[in-house]
Amino acid sequence: MSDLATNMISKEEARRIAGQSIMIRMPETVLSEGMANFIRENHIRAICLFRQNMVNQEQLTKLTTDLREVMGPEALIGIDQEGGAVVRATWVPQPPAAMSLGASGDPELCRQVGAAVARSVKALGFNWNFAPVLDLNNNVNNPVISERSFGADPVRAHQLASAWMEGSLAEGVACCIKHFPGHGDTHVDSHRDLPKVDKSRAELDALELAPFKAAAKNAPAMMTAHIVYPQIDPENPATMSKTILTGILRDEWNYHGVVITDGMDMHAIAGRYGVGAAAVKALAAGADMVMALGNTETQIATLEALTNAIVAGEIPYASLQKKLARVSQLAQTYPSLSGEYAAQTDAADRVLMAQAWQRGLTPYRQPVAPQVGSKIRLVISADVVSDGVSEAGIPAHKVTAMLAQIYDVDTVTFDDANTFDWASLPQDGRPVMLASTVRIRYNAHARQTWRPDLHLVLWNPFQTLDIDAPALITYGFAEPAIAAVANWLSGKVEANGQVPVANFDQLT
């Protein structure tokens, strides 16, 4: 007998449940009447905001206030404020990337940074931060994780991420660990295609699953990965796998927090399954909330598919009630509030972030800074656009400006690392600095022919392995990271960080 026969769920009730079970995004910086009506009519209580929604603190605070008034007291307003290159509000104190914190290896510093991040986003009206990342750095060619991970060791990664989370929760902002069961060992970005991690359960238990299992004891929410683990479930990505979301997470680990999917507009899902069908499968598999981050058209398609599935009894009513209760509990425990980010707190948190970035500075092959006031040459990418996950990388002129305070700088930019001819650089005795400001690893051409005297690795630490040169690794390009580089070049600070990946020198 179907669930419909025993509960007689009306279409109106099913639509309400569907609306309460999705998180949306929108393109606006000011809440329009049309979007407000869409939210009300579809019972939406969760929204994730991105850079496109943000102008400044005053505008964003007004937007989140208006959203909260429309969505009600259980509003969930989310943000990706991980740190490093993955931040959305860029005018608040900028936190180090997870791997920078991993390089310092200090749980107390992680706790303080997590708390400071929470203070800044809470003042803007956010009550749910999709961080920290618990994926491991066990694949140097991963195109999307890299510096977002605390490191390669599961015990240490959990220890640092857990401290970061404790800081956030203490300040009243819910965290969401991600991307369960683990996105670290992939060669493919799930925003673009469907990755696979072909490992046995025993192998996953020893590595990828370990930090998630440990964190599941106190994490209020967990985000799923759009990845197939064929030795566990050969048919479904984790987001739509009952074996993984219910069998492992709920039944084996007894996890009681909220499970939310990653963005269902990502090609790994939308391009293969369709957003509506995928949303139904995700809730049926064990997710509590679907991240419907497409446009209004795909959000409506998701709502209709869920509504029809609920009416048809495809997702048990008792299960739906438990899902709604978990999400409500999250919103009640971590309410969205109007706040104030006092100037004194802002200033103190900026000092903290600067110190944290500096402590992550990592030397490779004993780098030596050129003498202050000497002539140098900078080689750097001309422009770095956003990859859709991270913010746009630092432009060449900002790195030049930083170096110009210390040296006489001649800047040479390139558009394409695949074709740039290192031999074309003038042979005039200037030491050459290469500043790497993109996430993508270098190709064979650069590996074989580029020979800087000093490599400033300002984003992906694994680019260090591509270039045969001493290097200084920052794990990011935020202003305090660049300031830390300037202080190191000027001899004001030391670089004492350690890459949190075993046998880093032996990797390729």
KOLPA-58290 format. One line per field, with one value per residue (C-alpha): residue in one letter; x, y, z; chain. Coordinates in pm, 1 decimal, always signed. Layout:
BEGIN
r: (a, ...);
px: (X, ...);
py: (Y, ...);
pz: (Z, ...);
c: (A, ...);
***
This chain:
BEGIN
r: (m, s, d, l, a, t, n, m, i, s, k, e, e, a, r, r, i, a, g, q, s, i, m, i, r, m, p, e, t, v, l, s, e, g, m, a, n, f, i, r, e, n, h, i, r, a, i, c, l, f, r, q, n, m, v, n, q, e, q, l, t, k, l, t, t, d, l, r, e, v, m, g, p, e, a, l, i, g, i, d, q, e, g, g, a, v, v, r, a, t, w, v, p, q, p, p, a, a, m, s, l, g, a, s, g, d, p, e, l, c, r, q, v, g, a, a, v, a, r, s, v, k, a, l, g, f, n, w, n, f, a, p, v, l, d, l, n, n, n, v, n, n, p, v, i, s, e, r, s, f, g, a, d, p, v, r, a, h, q, l, a, s, a, w, m, e, g, s, l, a, e, g, v, a, c, c, i, k, h, f, p, g, h, g, d, t, h, v, d, s, h, r, d, l, p, k, v, d, k, s, r, a, e, l, d, a, l, e, l, a, p, f, k, a, a, a, k, n, a, p, a, m, m, t, a, h, i, v, y, p, q, i, d, p, e, n, p, a, t, m, s, k, t, i, l, t, g, i, l, r, d, e, w, n, y, h, g, v, v, i, t, d, g, m, d, m, h, a, i, a, g, r, y, g, v, g, a, a, a, v, k, a, l, a, a, g, a, d, m, v, m, a, l, g, n, t, e, t, q, i, a, t, l, e, a, l, t, n, a, i, v, a, g, e, i, p, y, a, s, l, q, k, k, l, a, r, v, s, q, l, a, q, t, y, p, s, l, s, g, e, y, a, a, q, t, d, a, a, d, r, v, l, m, a, q, a, w, q, r, g, l, t, p, y, r, q, p, v, a, p, q, v, g, s, k, i, r, l, v, i, s, a, d, v, v, s, d, g, v, s, e, a, g, i, p, a, h, k, v, t, a, m, l, a, q, i, y, d, v, d, t, v, t, f, d, d, a, n, t, f, d, w, a, s, l, p, q, d, g, r, p, v, m, l, a, s, t, v, r, i, r, y, n, a, h, a, r, q, t, w, r, p, d, l, h, l, v, l, w, n, p, f, q, t, l, d, i, d, a, p, a, l, i, t, y, g, f, a, e, p, a, i, a, a, v, a, n, w, l, s, g, k, v, e, a, n, g, q, v, p, v, a, n, f, d, q, l, t);
px: (+0.0, +138.2, +210.6, -59.7, -324.9, -241.7, -177.7, -374.6, -127.0, -291.9, -109.0, -105.3, +59.7, +302.1, +397.5, +460.2, +685.2, +867.1, +930.1, +1056.0, +1293.9, +1493.7, +1750.5, +1753.4, +1970.8, +1866.4, +2037.9, +1929.3, +2103.9, +1770.8, +1475.8, +1218.2, +844.6, +849.2, +1114.7, +948.0, +622.0, +802.1, +950.3, +615.9, +407.7, +649.3, +714.5, +1091.3, +1284.8, +1644.3, +1855.8, +2226.6, +2382.5, +2685.5, +2907.5, +2644.8, +2415.4, +2669.0, +2768.5, +2867.8, +2781.6, +2486.0, +2325.9, +2382.4, +2248.7, +1934.5, +1896.2, +1927.4, +1687.1, +1429.0, +1477.1, +1432.0, +1108.0, +972.7, +1095.1, +997.7, +1164.0, +1309.2, +1492.2, +1822.2, +2050.5, +2364.6, +2706.5, +3031.4, +3278.9, +3543.4, +3851.2, +4126.2, +3990.0, +3641.5, +3480.6, +3179.2, +3187.2, +3525.1, +3523.2, +3510.6, +3832.5, +3963.4, +4029.6, +4317.6, +4254.1, +4217.3, +4553.6, +4722.2, +4580.3, +4694.6, +5045.0, +5047.6, +4905.4, +4746.8, +4393.8, +4353.3, +4430.4, +4170.4, +3914.5, +3983.7, +3961.9, +3637.2, +3489.6, +3601.6, +3449.5, +3122.9, +3120.5, +3158.0, +2890.4, +2647.7, +2657.3, +2554.4, +2251.4, +2385.1, +2322.7, +2459.9, +2814.5, +2902.4, +3235.6, +3466.6, +3590.7, +3675.8, +3799.2, +4156.6, +4450.7, +4527.6, +4533.6, +4772.8, +4587.0, +4249.0, +4113.3, +3875.2, +3991.0, +4362.8, +4412.9, +4051.5, +4156.1, +4325.9, +4568.3, +4619.5, +4610.0, +4251.9, +4312.7, +4488.6, +4240.5, +3950.9, +4123.9, +4180.6, +3843.4, +3664.3, +3835.3, +3734.6, +3377.3, +3372.5, +3466.8, +3185.7, +2920.4, +3018.0, +2942.4, +2599.4, +2658.8, +2582.6, +2854.8, +2816.1, +3103.6, +3162.1, +3178.1, +3067.4, +3195.8, +3504.5, +3601.2, +3976.8, +4085.5, +3934.3, +4076.8, +3741.8, +3551.9, +3191.6, +3079.2, +3173.0, +3141.1, +3070.7, +3383.0, +3444.5, +3642.1, +3694.8, +3802.6, +3688.2, +3493.5, +3799.4, +4012.7, +3750.4, +3711.6, +4084.3, +4106.3, +3818.8, +3542.9, +3747.2, +3725.2, +3355.2, +3277.7, +3462.4, +3298.4, +2951.3, +2934.9, +2889.4, +2845.8, +2501.1, +2496.1, +2674.7, +2688.1, +2691.6, +2935.8, +2826.2, +3066.9, +3018.3, +3185.5, +3137.0, +3250.4, +2975.5, +2704.3, +2789.5, +2468.6, +2430.2, +2645.6, +2655.4, +2397.7, +2139.9, +2266.9, +2051.9, +2336.6, +2560.5, +2325.4, +2098.9, +2302.7, +2634.5, +2550.4, +2220.7, +2217.0, +2585.0, +2700.2, +2367.8, +2398.2, +2112.6, +2216.6, +2087.7, +2204.7, +2199.5, +2305.8, +2567.2, +2428.8, +2197.9, +2262.5, +2616.5, +2682.4, +2756.0, +2386.0, +2178.7, +2340.6, +2290.1, +1976.3, +1774.4, +1724.4, +1372.9, +1436.9, +1767.6, +1601.5, +1346.2, +1617.3, +1825.9, +1543.5, +1445.9, +1809.0, +1834.2, +1903.8, +1696.9, +1736.3, +1813.0, +2029.8, +1832.1, +2078.6, +1971.0, +1746.8, +1378.4, +1282.1, +1487.6, +1372.2, +1009.6, +1092.3, +1244.4, +941.8, +699.7, +894.7, +912.2, +545.8, +438.5, +665.3, +533.2, +170.9, +246.7, +397.8, +744.2, +901.8, +744.4, +551.6, +707.5, +1049.2, +954.5, +840.7, +1173.7, +1357.1, +1152.6, +1205.5, +1582.9, +1593.3, +1366.9, +1588.6, +1892.5, +1719.8, +1597.6, +1938.8, +2120.6, +1871.4, +1933.8, +1952.0, +2015.5, +2352.0, +2629.8, +2994.4, +3153.9, +3454.8, +3663.3, +3574.8, +3644.0, +3986.7, +4077.6, +3965.4, +4172.6, +4478.6, +4395.2, +4355.5, +4682.1, +4864.4, +4699.8, +4797.3, +5152.4, +5179.7, +5083.8, +5368.4, +5557.3, +5911.3, +6012.0, +6375.5, +6504.4, +6386.1, +6589.4, +6443.4, +6631.7, +6799.0, +6559.2, +6589.8, +6736.9, +6609.1, +6387.3, +6158.5, +5808.3, +5645.6, +5272.4, +4943.6, +4782.9, +4436.1, +4265.8, +3889.0, +3668.2, +3645.8, +3286.9, +3381.8, +3644.3, +3669.2, +3876.9, +4250.3, +4466.4, +4541.0, +4898.5, +4894.6, +4828.9, +5126.9, +5339.1, +5226.9, +5323.7, +5667.2, +5724.2, +5727.5, +6033.8, +6209.2, +6261.5, +6016.9, +5989.2, +5664.3, +5616.3, +5266.0, +5147.8, +4804.0, +4865.4, +5112.5, +5098.8, +5274.6, +5472.3, +5839.8, +6062.8, +6365.3, +6214.6, +6283.1, +6563.3, +6900.0, +6995.6, +7084.0, +6755.8, +6645.0, +6315.0, +6013.6, +5727.5, +5398.2, +5145.1, +4795.3, +4571.4, +4438.0, +4517.8, +4845.6, +5118.3, +5159.0, +5466.3, +5583.7, +5610.2, +5750.2, +6029.0, +6128.8, +6036.9, +6322.4, +6255.2, +6490.0, +6197.4, +5846.2, +5566.5, +5286.6, +4981.9, +4702.1, +4741.1, +5029.3, +5075.7, +5202.1, +5517.1, +5587.0, +5559.8, +5838.9, +6200.8, +6274.3, +6273.1, +5928.0, +5722.4, +5371.3, +5080.1, +4778.9, +4587.1, +4592.6, +4377.2, +4518.9, +4661.7, +4831.8, +4999.6, +5096.8, +5259.3, +5461.2, +5575.8, +5684.4, +5880.1, +6049.2, +6138.4, +6289.8, +6031.7, +5890.9, +5997.7, +5816.1, +5773.2, +5471.1, +5487.7, +5289.9, +5032.8, +5093.0, +5337.9, +5636.1, +5541.1, +5884.8, +5832.5, +5496.7, +5451.1);
py: (+0.0, +341.0, +612.5, +817.2, +562.3, +577.4, +951.9, +1114.2, +1398.1, +1678.4, +1846.8, +2170.6, +1999.1, +1819.6, +2151.6, +2301.4, +2011.1, +2040.0, +2411.0, +2350.1, +2086.8, +2295.5, +2573.1, +2820.2, +3096.1, +3419.2, +3678.6, +3989.3, +4233.0, +4381.2, +4155.2, +4225.2, +4185.1, +3904.1, +3705.2, +3770.3, +3633.0, +3330.2, +3255.2, +3298.1, +3105.9, +2812.2, +2802.8, +2850.2, +2882.3, +2839.5, +3046.1, +3057.9, +3389.1, +3438.6, +3725.3, +3828.2, +3912.6, +4124.9, +4489.0, +4602.1, +4545.4, +4784.5, +4638.5, +4277.5, +4326.8, +4485.3, +4192.5, +3924.8, +4118.5, +4132.8, +3763.8, +3670.4, +3867.6, +3684.2, +3334.5, +3352.1, +3277.5, +2947.0, +3109.7, +2952.9, +3197.0, +3022.9, +3126.6, +2962.7, +3144.8, +2872.9, +3094.3, +3133.8, +3152.7, +3034.5, +3333.0, +3536.2, +3840.7, +3988.4, +4309.6, +4138.3, +3998.8, +3739.1, +3394.5, +3171.0, +2868.5, +2544.1, +2420.3, +2734.6, +2652.2, +2294.9, +2426.1, +2599.9, +2287.2, +2475.0, +2369.9, +2676.7, +2903.8, +2713.3, +2763.9, +3136.5, +3171.2, +2973.0, +3199.2, +3514.0, +3393.6, +3327.5, +3671.5, +3841.9, +3644.2, +3644.2, +4024.2, +4012.9, +3797.4, +3451.9, +3157.8, +2869.0, +2851.0, +2570.1, +2495.2, +2345.6, +2113.6, +1764.4, +1629.5, +1507.5, +1619.5, +1272.5, +1359.9, +1630.7, +1662.5, +1736.0, +2034.7, +2168.6, +2080.4, +2150.6, +2434.5, +2398.0, +2085.7, +2090.8, +1820.1, +1457.3, +1291.6, +1206.2, +1235.1, +1570.5, +1706.1, +1621.3, +1772.2, +2105.9, +2116.1, +2024.8, +2310.8, +2550.6, +2426.0, +2462.0, +2826.7, +2887.5, +2706.1, +2894.3, +3219.6, +3095.7, +3006.2, +2653.7, +2472.3, +2217.6, +1975.9, +1870.9, +1684.4, +1347.9, +1076.5, +1261.6, +1462.4, +1456.9, +1172.0, +1281.5, +1407.0, +1557.7, +1861.4, +1757.1, +2102.0, +1982.4, +1602.7, +1299.2, +1175.3, +824.7, +707.7, +337.7, +220.1, -57.4, +17.0, -74.1, +175.4, +446.8, +375.8, +418.8, +749.4, +943.0, +839.1, +869.3, +1247.9, +1253.0, +970.2, +1149.8, +1485.5, +1332.9, +1322.2, +1698.9, +1845.8, +2004.6, +1951.6, +1761.7, +1817.9, +1530.5, +1477.7, +1425.5, +1132.7, +763.6, +515.0, +204.2, -47.2, +76.8, +178.3, +130.4, +294.3, +621.2, +916.1, +962.4, +1241.6, +990.7, +675.4, +522.4, +281.9, +576.8, +841.0, +606.9, +288.6, +439.4, +786.0, +730.3, +360.6, +282.8, +616.5, +715.9, +1068.2, +1298.0, +1624.5, +1778.3, +1627.2, +1871.6, +1800.7, +1994.7, +2215.4, +2007.7, +2242.1, +2102.4, +1911.1, +1589.8, +1579.5, +1812.5, +1701.8, +1330.9, +1287.7, +1607.6, +1835.6, +1716.2, +1342.9, +1387.4, +1585.3, +1309.4, +1045.2, +1251.3, +1291.5, +926.7, +826.2, +1012.7, +1381.6, +1630.8, +1927.9, +1970.5, +2259.7, +2379.5, +2642.9, +2672.2, +2944.0, +2995.5, +2756.0, +2467.9, +2549.7, +2520.3, +2192.2, +2066.5, +2174.9, +2010.4, +1683.6, +1671.2, +1760.7, +1485.4, +1231.2, +1319.7, +1295.7, +959.1, +830.1, +779.2, +930.2, +800.6, +1066.5, +971.0, +1014.5, +1357.5, +1468.1, +1366.9, +1560.9, +1873.6, +1843.7, +1817.4, +2128.7, +2318.7, +2222.5, +2358.8, +2691.6, +2716.4, +2636.8, +2879.2, +3157.5, +3424.6, +3755.0, +4117.8, +4197.3, +4448.9, +4392.3, +4646.1, +4834.9, +4714.2, +4350.5, +4397.2, +4541.6, +4263.1, +3996.1, +4153.3, +4128.8, +3765.4, +3681.0, +3854.2, +3655.3, +3332.9, +3385.5, +3465.7, +3149.2, +2943.9, +3077.5, +2770.1, +2751.9, +2497.0, +2423.3, +2705.0, +3011.1, +3329.2, +3673.4, +3910.7, +4202.3, +4484.4, +4761.7, +4538.7, +4497.9, +4198.0, +4064.3, +3935.9, +3679.3, +3642.7, +3559.5, +3869.5, +3797.3, +3532.4, +3493.4, +3297.9, +2924.1, +2918.1, +2782.9, +3028.0, +3402.3, +3547.8, +3525.4, +3825.2, +4044.9, +4105.8, +4475.5, +4403.6, +4170.4, +4424.3, +4698.5, +4488.4, +4408.4, +4768.5, +4873.3, +4653.3, +4627.2, +4785.7, +4564.1, +4478.7, +4284.2, +4039.6, +3895.9, +3594.7, +3496.7, +3125.4, +2920.5, +2653.1, +2874.7, +3132.1, +3121.8, +3151.3, +3201.1, +3526.5, +3694.0, +3953.9, +3825.3, +4133.6, +3982.0, +4054.6, +3768.2, +3630.9, +3572.1, +3361.9, +3435.5, +3156.1, +3297.4, +3027.2, +2697.3, +2476.8, +2281.2, +2368.0, +2161.2, +1984.2, +2292.9, +2504.4, +2219.4, +2155.7, +2510.2, +2758.8, +2828.0, +3117.2, +3207.2, +3224.2, +3087.7, +3266.0, +3009.4, +3224.4, +2970.6, +2597.1, +2461.3, +2164.0, +2400.1, +2404.9, +2056.3, +2174.3, +2430.7, +2344.9, +2634.4, +2736.4, +2854.3, +3041.3, +2897.2, +3108.2, +2885.2, +3195.1, +3548.7, +3751.0, +4085.9, +3958.8, +3672.8, +3916.9, +4135.1, +3831.4, +3772.0, +4133.7, +4101.4, +3785.1, +3943.6, +4244.9, +4021.2, +4113.2, +3763.8, +3403.4, +3127.0, +2831.6, +2650.1, +2287.8, +2145.9, +1917.8, +1638.2, +1356.5, +1315.3, +1632.1, +1650.0, +1305.7, +1380.0, +1478.7);
pz: (+0.0, -90.9, +160.0, -10.4, +80.6, +450.0, +484.8, +200.1, +149.9, -42.3, -326.5, -128.8, +167.9, -61.3, -221.4, +122.3, +216.5, -115.9, -61.3, +291.6, +154.6, -90.4, -72.3, -359.6, -495.0, -667.6, -888.5, -697.6, -464.8, -355.7, -278.5, -546.2, -500.1, -754.7, -571.1, -235.7, -375.3, -518.8, -176.1, +3.0, -248.4, -250.0, +126.7, +80.6, +404.9, +285.5, +49.4, -31.9, -131.4, -354.0, -468.4, -723.3, -430.8, -244.8, -286.2, +61.8, +426.2, +435.5, +121.7, +225.1, +576.4, +431.1, +188.0, +456.6, +681.5, +403.9, +325.8, +689.8, +708.7, +404.5, +497.9, +863.2, +1197.4, +1073.1, +783.4, +686.5, +504.4, +382.7, +257.0, +144.8, +367.7, +391.4, +371.4, +117.1, -236.2, -139.0, +28.5, -74.4, +153.0, +68.3, +271.1, +611.4, +766.9, +521.3, +673.4, +566.3, +350.2, +541.8, +416.2, +548.0, +889.6, +836.6, +770.2, +1107.0, +1272.6, +1562.0, +1669.0, +1890.2, +1595.2, +1392.7, +1666.7, +1678.8, +1300.7, +1286.0, +1553.1, +1372.3, +1045.3, +1225.8, +1386.7, +1050.7, +865.1, +1158.0, +1161.5, +795.4, +873.5, +786.0, +1014.5, +804.5, +669.2, +429.5, +591.6, +701.2, +427.8, +550.8, +217.6, +234.3, +25.2, -107.9, -477.9, -593.1, -923.5, -767.8, -962.2, -699.4, -343.5, -300.0, -48.6, +70.9, +265.8, +605.1, +494.0, +398.2, +740.4, +845.1, +1218.7, +1193.6, +939.4, +1168.0, +1469.5, +1293.9, +1117.3, +1439.7, +1622.9, +1342.9, +1368.7, +1746.7, +1707.6, +1462.8, +1663.7, +1978.4, +1793.7, +1686.1, +1320.9, +1201.3, +1009.4, +733.2, +686.5, +326.8, +87.7, +231.3, +177.1, +43.5, -266.2, -208.6, -433.3, -764.0, -1093.1, -1192.1, -1065.2, -997.0, -1109.6, -1458.1, -1465.3, -1248.3, -1064.2, -933.2, -632.6, -694.2, -349.9, -120.8, +193.7, +399.6, +207.6, +244.3, +616.3, +666.6, +483.7, +323.1, +562.9, +881.9, +938.2, +850.1, +1091.9, +1369.0, +1293.9, +1263.9, +1643.0, +1668.2, +1318.5, +1287.4, +910.2, +636.0, +259.5, +12.3, -274.2, -633.9, -667.5, -744.8, -510.2, -725.8, -465.7, -231.7, -478.7, -847.4, -969.3, -779.6, -677.5, -300.3, -321.8, -446.7, -275.5, -1.6, +73.2, +160.6, +305.2, +500.0, +529.9, +637.1, +765.5, +944.2, +1031.7, +1096.4, +1232.9, +1390.8, +1250.5, +1352.6, +1186.8, +864.9, +536.3, +244.9, -109.9, -297.6, -574.5, -792.5, -1084.9, -1113.2, -1434.2, -1244.6, -1153.6, -1372.4, -1694.4, -1624.2, -1420.4, -1450.2, -1152.0, -1063.2, -1078.0, -895.3, -615.9, -561.5, -551.4, -308.7, -56.0, -94.1, -36.9, +292.4, +224.6, +425.1, +194.7, -173.9, -286.0, -588.4, -701.9, -1062.9, -1202.4, -1127.4, -1405.0, -1264.3, -911.9, -1022.9, -1198.4, -873.2, -669.5, -909.7, -919.8, -540.2, -503.1, -739.3, -572.6, -227.0, -341.0, -501.1, -176.9, -326.7, -16.5, +308.0, +497.3, +831.6, +675.0, +542.7, +886.6, +1036.7, +765.6, +825.6, +1200.0, +1161.2, +942.3, +1182.5, +1473.8, +1290.7, +1226.9, +1585.7, +1731.6, +1502.6, +1423.2, +1163.0, +1349.2, +1272.7, +1419.8, +1432.7, +1354.5, +1585.7, +1455.4, +1748.8, +1678.1, +1308.1, +1381.3, +1624.0, +1379.0, +1100.4, +1323.6, +1395.4, +1026.4, +938.1, +1204.5, +1089.4, +724.4, +833.3, +1042.8, +737.7, +521.1, +408.8, +266.7, +4.5, -77.0, +143.9, -49.5, -17.2, -77.7, -308.9, -134.0, -51.2, -309.0, -579.6, -934.0, -996.8, -1268.2, -1196.9, -1425.7, -1364.5, -1533.2, -1679.3, -1548.0, -1335.0, -1356.6, -1119.3, -1183.7, -1060.8, -718.8, -599.2, -623.6, -906.2, -842.2, -764.6, -1070.4, -1179.9, -1094.1, -724.4, -694.6, -883.2, -644.8, -343.9, -484.7, -595.9, -230.4, -183.4, -521.6, -859.9, -1049.0, -1417.4, -1471.6, -1756.1, -1795.3, -1990.6, -2114.0, -2157.0, -1953.1, -2221.9, -2471.6, -2273.7, -2378.3, -2072.6, -2296.6, -2419.8, -2084.9, -2098.5, -1982.8, -1783.9, -1448.3, -1271.0, -1043.5, -1170.2, -946.3, -1073.7, -899.3, -947.8, -914.2, -1064.1, -931.5, -1231.8, -1226.0, -1478.6, -1793.8, -1927.8, -2118.8, -1806.1, -1598.8, -1842.7, -1936.1, -1661.5, -1420.9, -1181.5, -900.1, -658.5, -691.9, -503.6, -484.8, -417.6, -462.8, -532.0, -318.5, -551.2, -822.5, -611.4, -746.2, -1106.6, -1107.8, -1028.8, -793.9, -427.5, -327.3, -70.6, -33.5, +93.1, +8.1, -101.0, -233.3, +7.2, +113.0, +443.7, +256.8, +18.8, +313.9, +477.1, +159.9, +163.3, +524.8, +445.5, +144.1, +360.7, +626.8, +889.0, +942.4, +895.0, +709.6, +943.3, +802.8, +693.8, +402.6, +571.8, +322.3, +399.6, +166.5, -22.9, -191.0, -343.2, -504.1, -867.6);
c: (A, A, A, A, A, A, A, A, A, A, A, A, A, A, A, A, A, A, A, A, A, A, A, A, A, A, A, A, A, A, A, A, A, A, A, A, A, A, A, A, A, A, A, A, A, A, A, A, A, A, A, A, A, A, A, A, A, A, A, A, A, A, A, A, A, A, A, A, A, A, A, A, A, A, A, A, A, A, A, A, A, A, A, A, A, A, A, A, A, A, A, A, A, A, A, A, A, A, A, A, A, A, A, A, A, A, A, A, A, A, A, A, A, A, A, A, A, A, A, A, A, A, A, A, A, A, A, A, A, A, A, A, A, A, A, A, A, A, A, A, A, A, A, A, A, A, A, A, A, A, A, A, A, A, A, A, A, A, A, A, A, A, A, A, A, A, A, A, A, A, A, A, A, A, A, A, A, A, A, A, A, A, A, A, A, A, A, A, A, A, A, A, A, A, A, A, A, A, A, A, A, A, A, A, A, A, A, A, A, A, A, A, A, A, A, A, A, A, A, A, A, A, A, A, A, A, A, A, A, A, A, A, A, A, A, A, A, A, A, A, A, A, A, A, A, A, A, A, A, A, A, A, A, A, A, A, A, A, A, A, A, A, A, A, A, A, A, A, A, A, A, A, A, A, A, A, A, A, A, A, A, A, A, A, A, A, A, A, A, A, A, A, A, A, A, A, A, A, A, A, A, A, A, A, A, A, A, A, A, A, A, A, A, A, A, A, A, A, A, A, A, A, A, A, A, A, A, A, A, A, A, A, A, A, A, A, A, A, A, A, A, A, A, A, A, A, A, A, A, A, A, A, A, A, A, A, A, A, A, A, A, A, A, A, A, A, A, A, A, A, A, A, A, A, A, A, A, A, A, A, A, A, A, A, A, A, A, A, A, A, A, A, A, A, A, A, A, A, A, A, A, A, A, A, A, A, A, A, A, A, A, A, A, A, A, A, A, A, A, A, A, A, A, A, A, A, A, A, A, A, A, A, A, A, A, A, A, A, A, A, A, A, A, A, A, A, A, A, A, A, A, A, A, A, A, A, A, A, A, A, A, A, A, A, A, A, A, A, A, A, A, A, A, A, A, A, A, A, A, A, A, A, A, A, A, A, A, A, A, A, A, A, A, A, A, A, A, A, A, A, A, A, A, A, A, A, A, A);
***
